């Protein structure tokens, strides 16, 4: 924790709790890793003043589902449907990754997220073929300065290693209040026999870990949520990803259990896995966050993702989302989905200072002050992200990432890409 005080002065402040609202001419006071006060004309006594004039100030974005290791495969699978993606990306490319490749891709993916205003994400890391791969991923997350939930995943094509899950939990990611925390990311009931699912759920329970899983109707269980209930495995701290093929009764079971959901509208459309799901989940009473998912197919920023969610809802046979709905999904609802809403997701005093500032004086944002919320969702781009703070630490300023050796990280990623693609 730092003792530094910052005052973000005179911005268009967009808070998200309980619903998004824009407050012009407003200051945000930060002390250490916490937001202390939000309001106009705050005292700058002892604080470093950051001029937020012509800036939108809002909570950092929360990405509820991403595979950071696939940063080395960017543009590698744009035309693949889900079946081909699982065969090519997970089956062919994944096993080629050495520990240093996982490190390089994870680090650059995390820096890319920060650069575009994503201050928190869950890394569903399922290319962990050895303990060295897991250590490389965790090392990269610590180096990046990004708030991360490390989802220890089992490879779709490879052996599970529950003892290494225990090692990482007990030796490396034992502090649930740290910047990098841990979840278990098993294959789950849609893709594993129930005996394996039970063992995985018991492992998570024994280690005090939340769960995150891909879920769909099949191929192993046509009604995976019902299967979990029938075996006494439904639990609250479970984040369900996708689920486009689930019926409404399955979604109600998620809600009743206290589970949450991540939708990835861009990849779900690109891989043709089913109709948009966000409104159906929301109507069932499930908290929904947004996920980037696979940058092997699509962009890695929240702006394109928010627009994908908004536009997908316009063609779904359900109630369209509003820009306020989408921005909340990208911030507070995402934090809630990850079990972190007590720490992040809004600008309420007492929460950790994960804050971003977007430029209003860039060409694509001129006159956007008429509706800053709509501007963030419909017009903003990654290059508008001027400043990023994570837990009160400035990690991007004046449009430049400050954390780590970005040039070295880029060189390592290019070397990795050359290796994993050279087959």
N, C-alpha and C positions, 0 to 999 in steps of 0.2 A: 504493500500500500504506500502511496505517495502522500506527502503533506501539501502538495501543490494546490493552489486555488486558481480557478479559471472563472472569468465572467464572460459569457457569450452575450454581447451587447446589441440590443435593438434589432433582433431578427423577427422573421415571420415564424413564430414557434407553432409547430403542429404537435399537439399531444394526442394520444390515442385512447385514453382512459377517461370515461368508459366508452366513448365513441370519438372518432377523430374530429378535432376542432382546431381552427387556425386563429392564432392570437398575434396580430401585428404589433410592432414596437415593443417586443417583450424580451426580457433577459433571462438567462439561465445561469445560476451560480452553482459551481462544482467545487467541492473540497475533498481532497483525497480521491477515493474511488466512488464518491456518492454525489448525487444531486441534492443540493441543500435548499434551494428556493427557486421558484419560477414566478416572474412577474415584471411589470414595468418599473424602470428607474431604480433598480437594485444598487446598493452600495458596492463599490469596487474596492473597498478597503482591503489591502493586502493581496489582491487578486491580479493575475495577469489577464488583461482585457483582450479579448478576441472580437474584432468588429464583425458583427453579423448583419450589418446593413446590406440589403440586397441579397440576403441569404435566407433560405428555408432551413429552420433548425428542427430536427425531429429525431425520434428514437432510431437507433441502428436497426437495420433489417435483420430478420431471423429466417434462415433457410432451414427448413425442417427435414430435408432429405437430399443428400448429395454423396456421390462416390468420388472423393477427391483423387484417388489414384488414377482415375480416368482422364485427368488433366493432360497426361502424356499422349492421349489418343484423340485429341481434339480434331473434329471434322473427320473422324475415322469411321463413323457409322451413320451418316445422315439419311441413308436410304433403307436402313434395315428395320423390319418390323420386330416385334418382341421376340419371336422365335429365333430369327436370324441373329439378333443382338445377343441373346443368351448363348448361341452357338459360337459366334465369332468373337465377341468382346470378352465374354466370361470364359468360354471354352478354349479359345485359341490364344488371345492376347494375354489374358490374366495370368496363366501359368508361366509366361515368359518374364514376368517382373521379378527382378532381384530386389533384395532389401534396399539397395541404394536407389533403385528406380521408384519404389514406393515412397521413399523419402523425398526425392526430387519432385514427383508429381503432387504429393500431398502438400509440400511447402508452397509451391507455386500456386496451386489451387486455393490455398488459404490466403495467400497474398492477393490473388485476384479478387477473392470475395471482399477482403478489406478495401481494396481499391475502389470497388463499386458500391461501398456503403453497407455491405453485409457484415455485421459485427458478431453474429452468433450463427453457428450451423451445427448440424449433426452429421458427422462423417460416417456413413455406412460403409465401413472399410472391409470389403470381402475379397481381397486378394492377399490374405495373410496365410501364406503357405508354411511359414516357419515362425518360431519365436523372434528371429531376427527381423522378419518382415514387420511384426507387430511393434517391436522396439523402434524401427525406423519410422513408422507412421507416428507414433507418440512423440518421438524426438522432433519431428517436423512440426507437429502441432504446437509444441512448447516453443519452438523457435519463431513461429509466425506471429504470436501475440494476438491471435484470434480466440474469442470465446468459443469453445468447441465441446460438444459431447462426442467422445470417441466411441462409435458403435463397433465393438469387436465382432466382426462378421466371419462366418465360415464360408470358404470358397464353394461355389456351386459345383466345381469339378475339383475335388480334393478332400483330404481327410479333415475331420474336426479335431480340435485340440483343446478340450475343456481344461486341462491342467495349465495350459498357457493363459487361458482366460483368468484362472485363479492367480497366476503369477503377476499378470499386469494389474489386476485389481489390488492385490495385497502389497505389492512392492512399488507400483508406479502411480496408480490412479485411485488411491484410497481416500482422498479428500474430496467430498462431495460439494465443498464450498469453493474449490479452486477454479481457476479460469478454464482448465481442461478437466472434464469429468468423464464418466464412463457409462456406457449402456451395453447390453448384449444384443447382437443383431443376428439371430439364427435364421435358418431358412423358413421355419414356421410350418403351420399345418397345411398350407396350400401345396407345399413342395416336399414335405417330410412325413414319414410314417409316425403315428401317434406315439410310439415308444420313444423315438428320437425327440419329438416335441416335448414329452413329459420330462425327459432327462435335461433338456435345455432350460425349460421353465424352472425346474428344481435348482439348476445351477444358478440361474439369475436370482432366485429367492435366497439361496444360501449366501450369495455374495452381496445381497442388497442392491441389485442392479435393476434399473428399468429395462424394458424391452422395446425394440423397434423391429417390425417385420414387414416384408412385402406380403400382400394378401390379395387373393383373387379366388374366383370359383374354379377350383381345380389346380393342377391335374390330379393331386392326391385326394383332396377333400373338396367336394362340390359346395359344401356349406361350412367353411373353415371356422367361423365364429361359433356356430352351433356345436361343432366338434370340440372346440375349446371348453364350452360350457358343459357339455356332456361328460368331460373328463376332469371337471373341477379346476380348469386352468385359466378361466377368465379372470383378469386382474386389472386394477385401475391404471397402474403405471405402465401402460402399453400403448405405443404409437403405431397405428396401422397405416401402411403406405399403399396408395392406389385404391384397390377395392372397387374399381369401376363395374365389375360384373356381379357384385353382391346385390342381393335383393333388399328391400326395405326392412324386412324382419331382421336380417343380419346387422344392418346399420343400427337398428334399435337396440340390439344386444350390446353393441359397442357403447352406445350412450348409457345404457343401464349399468354397465360395468364400470363406468368412469373412464373408459379409454378415450384416446384422442386420435386424430387422423392427420395425415399429410397428403395433399393432392399435388400432383406435378403436371399441370395442364399442358405444358408444352410437349414433354416427352410422351404423355398419354395420348396426345393427338398424333404426334409423329410416329409412334409405334403402333398406333391403331388398336388400343387396348379397350376402348369402350367410350361411351358418352361421358361428358363432364359430370363430375360427382359432387362438387363443392356444395351446391344448394341442397341436394338430397341429404348430405351429411348434416348440414346446418339445420334443416327442418327436422331431422331425427334427434337433434339435441347434442350433436357431437361438435366439440371445438376443432376447428380446421386451420392448419397452417399450410403455407406454400413451400414447395420444394423444387430445386433446380433439377436434381436427379443426375442425368448422364450428360456431361459436357462433351462426350464423344459424339453426340448428335446435335446439341443445341447450345445457345449462349449460357454463360454462367452468372449473369447479373439478375437482380431482382426486378429491374424496370421492365425488361422484356417478359419476365415471368408474370408480373402483375398485369400487363396488357394481355398476355395469353389467357389468364384467368378471367379477365373482364370480357374479352371477346368470346371465349368459349361459352360463357354463361349466356351470351346473347343468342346463341344457336341451340342451346340445350332446351329440352322440353320441360323447363322449370322456371322459377322466378329469376330474372337477371340480377346479377350482383351490381351494387353501386360502387362508385370509386371509394367511398368511405368503407364499405365492406371489404374491398380488396386491400386497402392500406392497412386496415386492422388485422387482416389475415397475415400480412407481411411483417407485422410488428407484434402487437400484444397477443393476438390469438396464436401466433407462432410460438411465442414465449410460453404461453399456457400449455400448448401441445407438448412442449419439451419439459414441462414441470418447472419452469424458470420464471414464471410471472411474478413471483415475489422479489425477483432481482432485476429484471429487465423488461423491455417491451413498451414502456411509456416513460414520460418525463416527470413522474410523480416524485416529490422530495422523499428521500430515503432510499430510493432505488439506485443501483449502480449506474454510473455515468457512461452508458453506451449511447453515444450521440453522434449524429452526422449533420453536416451543413452542405446544402446544395446551392449553387450559384444561380441567382435570378437575372444576372446581367450577361449571361451567355445568349447567343442568338436564338437558340431553340426555347429559351425560357422567358424572353421579353414579354411583358404584360401578364405573366402568369400569376402575379400577385392578386389578380381578381379572384382566383380560387386556387390557393396553394395546394390543397388536397388533390384536386383534379389534375393540377400540373404535375405533381409527383407521380401519379399513376399513369397519366396519358401522354406526357410530353418529355419527362426527364430522361437523361441518358447517363451512363457511367461517367462520362467526362465532366458532368456537372457536379460531381462529388468533390468538394473543395477540402473539407476537413472531416476527420474521423477520430473519435475517442472511444477507447475500450477500457472500461473500469477506470475512467479518469485519466488514462494515458493517451496522449496524442500520438496516433500511429500514422496519420496522414495530415499534411498541412500544405496549404497553397497548391493543392492538386498533386502532391508528391508523397509516395509511401516513404515513411521514415524508418520502418522497422526492418532490421536485417540487411543482408547484402543481396539486394535484388538482382544485380548483374550476375553474381555467382549462381544464384538460384536459377536464373534463366539458362545459363550455360549448362548446368547440371541437367535441367529438363530436356534441353536439346540433345544432349548425349544419350539420355534415356530413350527419347523418342526414336533416335537412330537405331538403338539396340532392339527395342521391342517391335519395331516395324520391319526390321531386316530379317524376315523369314519368308 
